[in-house]
């Protein structure tokens, strides 16, 4: 079993127990080797309420720094977009990734910016 297959297996196991609603949508995070992506999804309607990534227009032109700093900026941006969409509390979905490094940086920055989970 490859590393990717193991992550997909963990992801499916987590998603059986975890889903977002209109009151508490799901904040899901994905990381590639270069970038990090976060989106807030209402699973009952299948709609994406907010989206942010290290490729977003709002983050262009900022000092790149390291990947962990980019993850913190993405966490702050997703929290700001959630406030605009009237979302205060979310369910965090780490998408099968271990909760450390860039995944934890997104979560911590979103919490500091006022998102509750």
C-alpha positions as CSV (number, residue, x, y, z in Angstrom):
1,X,0.0,0.0,0.0
2,X,1.4,3.4,-1.0
3,X,1.4,6.5,1.1
4,X,-1.4,8.0,-0.9
5,X,-3.5,4.9,-0.6
6,X,-3.0,4.9,3.2
7,X,-4.1,8.6,3.3
8,X,-7.2,7.9,1.2
9,X,-8.1,5.0,3.5
10,X,-7.7,7.3,6.6
11,X,-9.8,10.0,4.8
12,X,-12.6,7.6,4.1
13,X,-12.6,6.3,7.7
14,X,-12.8,9.9,9.1
15,X,-15.5,11.0,6.6
16,X,-17.8,8.2,7.7
17,X,-18.1,9.9,11.1
18,X,-17.7,13.6,10.0
19,X,-20.1,15.7,8.0
20,X,-20.9,19.4,7.7
21,X,-24.4,20.9,8.1
22,X,-25.8,24.3,7.4
23,X,-25.2,25.3,11.0
24,X,-21.7,23.9,11.2
25,X,-20.2,23.3,7.8
26,X,-17.0,21.3,7.2
27,X,-13.6,23.0,6.9
28,X,-11.5,20.7,4.8
29,X,-7.8,21.1,4.1
30,X,-5.7,19.6,1.4
31,X,-1.9,20.0,0.9
32,X,0.2,19.3,-2.1
33,X,3.9,19.5,-2.2
34,X,3.9,23.2,-3.1
35,X,0.5,24.7,-2.0
36,X,-2.3,24.3,0.6
37,X,-6.0,24.6,0.0
38,X,-8.9,25.1,2.4
39,X,-12.6,25.1,1.7
40,X,-15.8,25.3,3.8
41,X,-18.5,22.9,2.5
42,X,-22.1,22.5,3.5
43,X,-22.6,18.7,3.0
44,X,-26.4,18.8,3.2
45,X,-26.6,20.9,0.0
46,X,-23.2,20.0,-1.5
47,X,-22.2,23.7,-1.8
48,X,-18.9,25.3,-1.2
49,X,-19.4,28.4,1.1
50,X,-15.8,29.7,1.1
51,X,-12.5,28.9,-0.5
52,X,-8.9,29.9,0.1
53,X,-5.5,28.7,-1.1
54,X,-1.9,29.7,-1.3
55,X,-2.7,30.6,-4.9
56,X,-5.6,33.0,-4.1
57,X,-5.6,36.5,-5.5
58,X,-5.7,38.0,-2.0
59,X,-2.4,36.3,-1.1
60,X,-0.5,37.1,-4.3
61,X,2.3,39.6,-3.9
62,X,2.9,38.8,-0.3
63,X,6.3,37.7,0.8
64,X,6.4,33.9,0.1
65,X,8.3,32.8,3.2
66,X,8.1,29.1,4.0
67,X,5.2,26.8,3.5
68,X,4.1,27.0,7.1
69,X,3.8,30.8,6.9
70,X,1.7,30.4,3.7
71,X,-0.5,27.9,5.6
72,X,-1.1,30.5,8.3
73,X,-2.1,33.1,5.8
74,X,-4.5,30.6,4.2
75,X,-6.0,29.9,7.6
76,X,-6.5,33.6,8.3
77,X,-8.0,34.2,4.9
78,X,-10.5,31.3,5.1
79,X,-11.7,32.6,8.5
80,X,-12.2,36.1,7.0
81,X,-14.2,34.6,4.1
82,X,-16.3,32.6,6.6
83,X,-17.2,35.7,8.4
84,X,-18.4,37.3,5.2
85,X,-20.5,34.1,4.5
86,X,-21.9,34.3,8.1
87,X,-20.2,31.1,9.2
88,X,-19.0,31.2,12.8
89,X,-18.4,27.5,13.7
90,X,-17.1,24.7,11.5
91,X,-16.2,21.0,11.8
92,X,-12.5,20.5,10.9
93,X,-11.6,17.8,8.4
94,X,-7.9,17.1,8.1
95,X,-8.5,15.0,5.0
96,X,-6.5,12.1,6.2
97,X,-3.3,14.1,6.8
98,X,-1.6,14.0,10.2
99,X,-2.5,16.9,12.4
100,X,0.8,18.7,12.6
101,X,2.9,21.1,10.5
102,X,1.0,22.9,7.8
103,X,-2.4,21.3,8.6
104,X,-2.1,22.5,12.2
105,X,-0.9,25.9,11.1
106,X,-4.1,26.4,9.0
107,X,-6.3,25.3,12.0
108,X,-4.5,27.5,14.5
109,X,-4.6,30.6,12.3
110,X,-8.3,30.1,11.6
111,X,-9.0,29.8,15.3
112,X,-7.0,33.0,16.0
113,X,-8.9,34.8,13.3
114,X,-12.2,33.9,15.1
115,X,-13.4,30.7,13.6
116,X,-14.8,28.2,16.2
117,X,-14.0,24.5,16.1
